[in-house]
Structures are given as structure tokens and as C-alpha cells.
Amino acid sequence: MGKIVVITGASRGIGYALTSAFLAQGHQVVALSRNTKPLEKFAGKSCHALSLDLTKEVAFPELFAFLKKEFGRVDILIHNAGLLINKPFESLNSAEIEQIYRVNVFGPMALTRVLLPLMDHTAHVVSISSMGGVNGTAKFPGLSAYSSSKGALTIWSEVMAEEYKDRGPKFNTLAIGAVQTEMLAEAFPGYEAPLTPEEMAAYILEFALKGHRIFNGKTLPASQSTP
Ligand SMILES: NC(=O)c1ccc[n+]([C@@H]2O[C@H](COP(=O)([O-])OP(=O)(O)OC[C@H]3O[C@@H](n4cnc5c(N)ncnc54)[C@H](OP(=O)(O)O)[C@@H]3O)[C@@H](O)[C@H]2O)c1
């Protein structure tokens, strides 16, 4: 039976490729991002594209109401949306740091809180972190806010797994390496990543569908190289 899959950051990059991959397997995808134009391509294919700004929590109850009415449950929630600003620490202002944390940490936390009533112990919450958000890995100048926010997301997910292990969904994190998306091109101009969004999406899809039978509270590296 098809799963009910909620994906954030669906308008481009890995999230777009993930949406396409889940739809191709016959799942119902609720695809979230501010820009829904690119998702029009999937209209009529079990794709429910909704415009959502992760920094605007007031809109989350409306999403909950939609999901409850349409499906009554969520099987997979993928926190894929991300914001990266590559700037030396001294040039980063507080508003930029806050925006990064809003998209990468506070948004996923708030969205999870709102959707938890729709997720039982068979559900899987997958957070997409970064290799730079893991202790002891290679770090890159300019990514102090971004990488630290991914570290926060990672630890949050590990704590959630513990807190909900008896009654709620499983929580795991994929700390991914370089994938050739617009985010990477903007952050590291000229760098060529070894993976396409489609290749990474295929891996995330398999993990989202099956990984929670084996793992809970884990942070798994999914990387050939960094950045
Ligand atoms: N590409 C890499 O090499 C790489 C490496 C490590 C980790 N990652 C992580 O992998 C994930 C996907 O990365 P990507 O490279 O595919 O990124 P991307 O191409 O920049 O796409 C980011 C997505 O996040 C959404 N987003 C940004 N701000 C948002 C907001 N305020 N509200 C809702 N959605 C928002 C964007 O949609 P809208 O603008 O339409 O809202 C977009 O769909 C991110 O979490 C990223 O940090 C990527």
C-alpha cells in the first residue's frame, strides 16, 4: 500500500528529486516549499503540493487539518528543506543566523510537534543533515551558522528517538555529503559533486521506507566526499 509521505523543500534539488521518486513508486506525497510552481509538473499524480514557509509556524495547523482530513495519518516525514548562507562569521548578522536556524532547526521542530498526532510507532521521521553537522568531520570556513544548525538538528533527532521510542515514530538522520544542487553551486561555485540529486534521492527513499525497522536515533553518514 502506498505511504503518506510529507517532504519539505520539495521545489528543487534533493527534495524535488525525492518527490518525483516517491510518486514514481505510487506513494502519496505532500510536497512542501514556498515555491510550488516546479511541482505543477506532478499535478494529478498523487502529489499534493502546498506552499509553506517553514519560518511561519502559524500556517502549520492548516497543514495538519489538511493531512488529517485527506489521509488521517503520516507515515514518513522528511525534513529536507535547508538554508545555507556561506559567509565569514564576522560578516554574518544575527538576522541571517536566525533565518538559518529557523529553516534548519526551529521549523522542523515545530512541524514535527504539529504532525506528531498523525504519526504512530510505525512512522519514520528522517532529518537531512550534513556531514559538516557531525562531530569530528571536516569543517568549512563560512559555514559556522549552517553547519552548527545541522548539528542541532542531528542531536534533536537523536533525543526525539529516545523520547518517543515507546509510543511514537522512529527518528533518524542522514548526514549527507556533496550533491550537485543549486544550494551546493551557490555555496561552492565551481565545485563538482560526485552525486546527482536523483542518486541521493533514491538512497533517501529506500532509507525512509525501510531504515526505521533497523535504526532509531541514529545519524548515518551518506557521503562519498565533503563538502
Ligand atoms: N546539496 C548538498 O551538497 C547538500 C549537502 C549536505 C546537506 N544538504 C542538505 O540537503 C537538503 C536539501 O539540499 P538541496 O541541496 O537540495 O537544497 P536546495 O536546492 O537549496 O533546496 C532547498 C529547499 O529548501 C526549501 N526552503 C528553503 N527555505 C525555506 C523556507 N523558509 N520554507 C520552506 N522551504 C524552504 C526550498 O524551497 P523554497 O525556496 O521554494 O521554499 C528548496 O526546495 C538541505 O537540508 C541541505 O542542507 C545538501
The ligand as a Gaussian input file, in Angstrom:
#p B3LYP/6-31G(d) Opt

LIG

0 1
 N       23.448000      19.714000      -1.811000
 C       24.363000      19.325000      -0.941000
 O       25.533000      19.128000      -1.293000
 C       23.988000      19.089000       0.486000
 C       24.985000      18.612000       1.346000
 C       24.662000      18.388000       2.671000
 C       23.356000      18.599000       3.126000
 N       22.423000      19.065000       2.261000
 C       21.060000      19.274000       2.777000
 O       20.139000      18.600000       1.939000
 C       18.888000      19.293000       1.941000
 C       18.475000      19.590000       0.506000
 O       19.511000      20.376000      -0.074000
 P       19.499000      20.878000      -1.577000
 O       20.911000      20.954000      -1.987000
 O       18.512000      20.105000      -2.386000
 O       18.979000      22.385000      -1.336000
 P       18.289000      23.460000      -2.321000
 O       18.447000      23.060000      -3.732000
 O       18.774000      24.782000      -1.881000
 O       16.744000      23.319000      -1.906000
 C       16.352000      23.755000      -0.642000
 C       14.866000      23.592000      -0.490000
 O       14.517000      24.137000       0.803000
 C       13.381000      24.949000       0.647000
 N       13.361000      26.049000       1.600000
 C       14.322000      26.978000       1.844000
 N       13.876000      27.884000       2.711000
 C       12.604000      27.527000       3.034000
 C       11.591000      28.084000       3.871000
 N       11.773000      29.229000       4.560000
 N       10.404000      27.432000       3.964000
 C       10.185000      26.311000       3.271000
 N       11.091000      25.756000       2.463000
 C       12.277000      26.359000       2.334000
 C       13.468000      25.498000      -0.790000
 O       12.157000      25.743000      -1.277000
 P       11.542000      27.212000      -1.473000
 O       12.662000      28.168000      -1.727000
 O       10.596000      27.036000      -2.623000
 O       10.809000      27.477000      -0.187000
 C       14.082000      24.326000      -1.539000
 O       13.078000      23.490000      -2.057000
 C       19.098000      20.555000       2.764000
 O       18.660000      20.361000       4.077000
 C       20.631000      20.717000       2.757000
 O       21.087000      21.434000       3.868000
 C       22.706000      19.320000       0.955000

